[in-house]
Amino acid sequence: MSLLRRYLPKGLFARTLLIIVLPVALMQVAVVWSFFEEHWETVTSSLSEGVAGDIAMMTTLYEQNLDDPAAFDRHADIAYRTMKLSVDFQADVILPTSRRTSFFRTLDRTLRRALSDQISNEFWFDTTRYPNHVDVRVQVDGGVLRFIAVRERVFVTTGHIFLLWIIGASTLLTAVSIIFIRNQVKPIRRLAEVAEQFGRGQDVDHFKPAGATEVRQAAHAFLEMRSRLKRHLDQRTALLAGVSHDLRTPLTRLRLQLALMPEGTEREDAKRDVSEMEEMLDEYLDFARGQANEATMRSDMTALVRQIVEDAHRDGKVIDFIAEEDVEADFRPGTVKRCLVNLINNAMSYGETVSVSVRRKDGRVEVLVDDDGPGIPPDQYEEALRPFSRLDESRNQNRKGVGLGLAIARDVARSHGGDIRLSESPLGGLRAIVSLPG
């Protein structure tokens, strides 16, 4: 059963077509087999036996009237007028040694069997030389009797018409099935495409439910789910934006109060605490914004990463950059830029040497960020990508923030239909690979 399942089609269109066409094809095969086995071959055998009997009779009459050719000629004339069987004696002739075989071998087998049962003489026949007649020759004393019989008297000649009707009807039904199934599957494919677009953060407002009732129900359920998710994201962003705004006011007052305080170690410590709280608020807000409302467009990933690296160079940071030219993909440039900046800043926080490269691999666009820092144990890769995760290893010594940098980057990658993978870097530290659809 598992072997059969392996070779069965996987797509809904192919499976539905198989469900509809296969029973029809099996039924047609059964009908054709029944027709040829029970009717066509039986009738053909009866006709062949009748003609074989006529040929045997004329052969016997010839042998009985060897001394009276005129009598045989009269018998031949009667055979032609009553049985439409042409008889001609060819003196000093032998039977041919080769013949052509009919496309329907059953015809030849049936006629050979009938002649063998009725005639003891050697015989030869050809069912292909003439379109409307059958050529039969019987070896007799002094030569060969040649019989030309009308094909309708030897075989059932309407079998091919039946086959044409069967093939034509099957082809028509298959064509109608393909058109019908394609129209039914098209809304399902469209729903899947729209769901994937929504998962990448693209606009799907143009989508309208279509197709069968069940497909329309699924489409309406998807639209309702989309509305609920958008409301949830908007509420989350508005909530954290409000919290951020509300907390900035007392933080501003604290900054003013600290500015009025006498200089000293305590004031500097308090100012660092206030700055760290503001950075935390900004990080919370970035995580809440998620994919924002930026539109997806066809953009050059190489140019975007090069711009990020150049901005880092202006800030006095050194980053090695390796990239293929014109690596384009569909993404939201502003959102992806924030993702890559988070990864590059994370790498520069822990390593002295940072390398960024862009490549196209297996139909996807990948951005690789490497550092020579302390790295992360492989069993903690997934933990490092979770929100608010701060590993207690060397990479978190004197680290600011609340552990949302990698989570924000991964959220951006997944919103584009991609992901982020962590691995050991050739530089000795951590490698972060951003993979997006090409």
N, C-alpha and C positions, 0 to 999 in steps of 0.2 A: 504493500500500500504506500509506503514511504517512497519507493522507487517511482511509482506512478505519479505521486504528488510532485516529485521533483521535475517531471517533464510536462506537467499541466501548466497552462498559461497563468501568469500572475495578475495581469491587468483585468479590470472589470469589463472592459469592452471585449477582450478576447474570450473571457469566461462566459459572458452572456451570449456572445455569438456561438460559442461551442454548445451551450445549453440548447439554443434554438436550432442551429444547423445540424448538429450531430444526430438528433432523433429523426429529423427529416431525411438526412442522408441514409441512415440505417433503414428507414422505411422504404426509400426508393430502391436501395440495393435488394431488400427482401422482395419487393414487387417485381423487379427485373428478374431476379433469380427464379421466382415462382413462375413468371410468364414464360421464360425460356425453358425452364425445366419441365413444367407441367403442360404447357399449351404449345408453344412454338416448336419445340423439338418433337413432340408427339405428332403434331399435324405434318411437320416436315417429313418425318419418318413414313407416315401414311402415304403422302404424295410420292416420295421416292420409291416406295415399294410398288405403287401403281405403275409408275413409268418403267421400273425394272421388270415388272410382269409383262408389259407391252413389248419391251425389247426382247425378253426371253421368248415370247410367243412368235415375234417376227423372225428371231433366229431359228426357232424350230421349224417354222414354215419354209424358210430358205433351205434348210437342210433336207426337208422332205420333198422339195421341188427342184432339186439340183438339175434334173433332166428336163425341166419345163420352165425356163426363164420367164416366159410370158405370164405364167400363172403367178410367179412371185411378183412380177411387176404389177399385176392386178391387186395382189394383197398389199403391196406397198402403197398403191394409190388409195385403197380403202383406209389404210392406217393414217395417211396424211389427211384425208377428208374427215374422218371420224375422231381421230385421236391427236391431230395436229403433230404427228410424228413423222419427220422426214427420214426416209430410208434410202441409202445408196450403197450399191455394191462396188467396191474398188478391187479390181483383180490384181493379183501378183503384188500385193502391198502387205507390209507387216505393221505391227503396232508401233507407235512412237516409243522411244525409250525414256523420255523425260516429259514432265508437265509442270505447270505452275499450280501453286496451292492457293486456295481461296483465303481471304482475310479471316472469314468465319470458318475455322477448320471443322466446326461441327457439320457444316454442309457436306464437305467432302467425306467425312466419316460416315454420315448417314447414307449417302448415295453408294459408297463402296460396300457398306454392309448389306444394303438392299440388293445390289447387283450380285454380290457373292452368294446370297441366299437363292437367287433366282436363276443364275447362269453358271454353267460348269465350264464354259469356254474362258480363255484368257480375254481380258477387256482392258480398256484404257478410257479415261474421260478427262475432260477439262471444263471447269465451271467458270473460268475467268476470261476466256478468249472472246466470247461474245456477251454483250451486256444483257441481252434478252433471251438467250438460248444457251443450252448445255450440249456440248459435243461428247458423244459416247461412241466408242468403236469396239467391235467384238471380232476376235480372230476366228475365221471359219475356213473351211477347205477352199483353196484357190484364192484367198484374199481376205479382205476386211469388210465387214458390214459397218457402215457409218450411220449413226442415228443423230439427228438434230432435233432436240425436244425444246418446247417452249418452257422458259424458266419457271413461269407460274405453275406448270404442271409437275415440277420437280421439287420446288422449295416454296416456303411461305416468304413472299417478297416484301411484306409490310413490316417485318421486324425492325428494320432500321428507322421506320417512321415512328414506331413506338419508342425506340431509344432516343430519337430526336426530341420527342415530346417530353420524355422524362428529364433529359439533360436541360432542355429549355425551361421547363417548369422549375427545376432545382436551381438553375442560374437566376431566374427571376425572383424566386423566394429568397435566395441568398442575398441578392442585391437589395431587396426591400428590407430584409433583416438588418443588413449593414447600415442602411440609411436610418432606419428606426432606432437601432441601438446607439448609433453615433449621436443622434439628437438627444437621446436620453442620458448618455454618458457626458456629453458636453457640459451641462450645468454642474455636474459633480466635479469635473476637472476644473471648471471655473471657480467653484467654491474652494477647492484645495489650493488653487493659485492665490486666491484672495486671502485665504487664511495664512499662507506663507508670507505674502506681502505685509499683512498686518503684523505678523511675528517679527518682520524686519523693520517695523516702524513706518512703513510706507502708507500713503493715503489710499483708502479703499472706499471713499464716499460714493464713487461712481457705480459700485456693485449693486445689482438688483436681483432679487430671487427669481429663479426661472426653473422650468422643468416640471417633473412630476410632483404630486402633492407632498410626498415624503421628502424629496429634495428641497422643496420650498420651505418645509418645516425646519429642516436642518439649516437652511440659509438664514431664516428668521432667527433661529436660536443663536447662530453665529453673530448676527448683527446685534442682538440683545447682549450677548456676552461681550462683544466689542465695546458697546456703550457702557456697560458696567465697569469694564477694565479702564476705560478712559476716565470715567468719573472717579474711580479709585485713585488713579495716578494723579489726576488734577487735585483731588482732595489731599493726597499725600504731599504734593508739591506746595499747595497753598498752606497746609498746616505747618510744615517745616519752614516755609518762607515767613509765615507769621511769627513762629517762635523765634526765628533768627532776627526778625525785625524788632520784636519785643525785647529780646535780650541785648540787642545792640545799644538801646537807649541807656540801660544801667551801666553797660560796659563803657559807654562814652563818658558817663558821669564819673565812673571810677578812674578813667584816664585823666580827667580834669582834676580830680582830687589828688591823684598821684603826682600830677605836674606841680601842684601847690605844696606838696610835702617837701621837707628838707631832703637834700641828697643824702643817700646812704645805701647800704647793702639791702635793707628791707624794702626800700622803694624800688630798686632794680629788680628784686625777686618778684615783687607784686606786679611790676610792669610786664615781666616775662610771662607770668601767669595769665594776665589779661590778654596778651598777644596770642598765647596758646589757645585760650578760650575762643578768640575770634577765628583762629585757623580751624578749630573744631567746628564752629558754626558754618564756616564756608564749606567744609568737607561734607557735613550733613546735608547742606543745601544742594551741593553738586550731586550727591547720591540720590536725593529725592527728585531732582530734575530729570534724571534718566536720559531718555532720548529727546526730550523737549519737543518742539514743534518744527524742527528743521526738515526741509524737503530732501528726499533722496535724489541724487543726480549722478550722471556719469562723470567721474573725476579721475585725475591722474594721481595715483597713490605715491609715485616716486616724487612728484613735485611737492606734494604735501609734506612728506617726511623730510625732504631736503630743506623746506622752509623751517620746519621745527628744529633741525640740526643747526641751520644758520642762525636762528634766534638764540640758541644755546651758545653758539660761538660768540655772539655779541655780548653775552653775559659773562664771557671769560671762561667758558667750559669747553673742554676738548672732547669731541665725539668722532669716532671713525664711522664713515658712511660708505656703504657699498650697495649699489642698486642697479637693476636692469632699467633700461629706458622705456618710457611709455607703458608702465604697468597700470592699466585702467580697470576700474570696477565701479559698480553702483553702490554708493554709500553717502552718508551725510558728513560733509567735510568738517564742519565745526565740531560735531560730536566725536568723530574719529580722532580729530586732533587732540581733544581733551583726553581721550583714552591713551593715545601714544605719549602725550606729555606726562601723564601720570606714570606710565611704565619707564620712560626715560629718566624722569626725576627720581623714581624709586631706585633705578640702577645707579645713578650718580650719587645717591645717598650712601650706598654701601660699597661702591667700587671706585678705584682710581682710574681704571680704563673702561670705557663704554664703547660698544660697537653696535651700530644699527644697520640693518640690511633689508632690502625689499626684493622679493622674487615672486615668480609665478610657478606654482607646482600643482600638478594634477587638476588643472582647471580652476584653482583657487589662488587668491592673492595672499601672500604671507609677509608679515613684517616681523623681523627677529631682533630682539633687544638683548644684548649680552653684556655682562659685567664680570669683573674679576674679584667680586666680594666674597664673603664667607659662604654664600649659597644657602640652600634650604635642603634638608634631608628629603629624599624622594617620598617617604611616607607622610610628609606634611605638605605636599604640593596642594592638595585639595583644600586642606585647612587654611592655607595662606590666601586662597581666593575667596574665602567666605567673608561676608561683611563683619566688621568690628573684631576681626581676628588679629591678634598681635602675638606673634610667636615669641616665646621666652628664650630664644637663642641669640646668637651674637648679632644677627641682623636687626634686632630691635633695641640695641643699646643706644641710648640718647636719641631715640626716634620720636619725632613729633607726630601728632595726628591720632586718629582713633581706629586705624586699620581699615580704611575704606578705599585706599588708592587702587589696589588690585581688584577689589570688588566692583568699583565703578568702571574700571577698564573692561572687566569681563561682562558686566551688564551691557555696555556699549557694543561689544563684539557680538554677544548673543542677540541683541536687538536687531542686528544686521543679518542674522542667520548664520553667524560664525561662532567662534569660541576662542579662548586663550588656553594654551598649554604651557606648562612649566617643565623644564628639564635642566640637566647640567650643561653649563656653557663650555665651549672650547677654551675660553679664557680662564676657566677654573671656578667661576661663580655660578650665577643663575642665568638661564636663558628663558625669556618669555616670548612665545610665538603667538602673534595675532593672526588668525586665519579667517578670511572673509570670502564669500562667494565671488567668483570672477565674472 
